[in-house]
Amino acid sequence: MACWALRHGDKVVATPRNPAALQGFVSQYSNPLLMLRLDVDTPAEIAAAFRKANAALVHFVVVLNSASYVVAGEIEGTPRARQV
């Protein structure tokens, strides 16, 4: 989604947990792309990322969250914290 938006002239704020893993992506689209480290399990980091994005972009049109994880195994063996 970010690639499509950047190719069409939109500004993008990307928020990976590990920005270094996307260094090639950053160098390909450096000007309209703002890369901010974000751990979505930390509410303070979420708020800080929104403040930085708002300062850089002035306003948002779309917020897309694709953060996820996979739990493999039976539900009974999965810790409760990972079920919600």
ChimeraX attribute file (.defattr): number of C-alpha atoms within 10 A of each C-alpha:
attribute: neighborCount
match mode: 1-to-1
recipient: residues
	/A:1	9
	/A:2	16
	/A:3	13
	/A:4	9
	/A:5	12
	/A:6	16
	/A:7	12
	/A:8	9
	/A:9	9
	/A:10	12
	/A:11	18
	/A:12	22
	/A:13	19
	/A:14	19
	/A:15	19
	/A:16	16
	/A:17	13
	/A:18	13
	/A:19	15
	/A:20	12
	/A:21	10
	/A:22	12
	/A:23	12
	/A:24	10
	/A:25	15
	/A:26	17
	/A:27	10
	/A:28	10
	/A:29	16
	/A:30	13
	/A:31	11
	/A:32	14
	/A:33	19
	/A:34	17
	/A:35	20
	/A:36	19
	/A:37	15
	/A:38	20
	/A:39	16
	/A:40	16
	/A:41	9
	/A:42	9
	/A:43	11
	/A:44	11
	/A:45	15
	/A:46	15
	/A:47	13
	/A:48	13
	/A:49	20
	/A:50	14
	/A:51	13
	/A:52	14
	/A:53	20
	/A:54	13
	/A:55	10
	/A:56	12
	/A:57	14
	/A:58	9
	/A:59	9
	/A:60	11
	/A:61	5
	/A:62	7
	/A:63	8
	/A:64	8
	/A:65	8
	/A:66	7
	/A:67	11
	/A:68	6
	/A:69	7
	/A:70	6
	/A:71	9
	/A:72	8
	/A:73	8
	/A:74	7
	/A:75	11
	/A:76	8
	/A:77	8
	/A:78	12
	/A:79	9
	/A:80	9
	/A:81	6
	/A:82	10
	/A:83	9
	/A:84	5
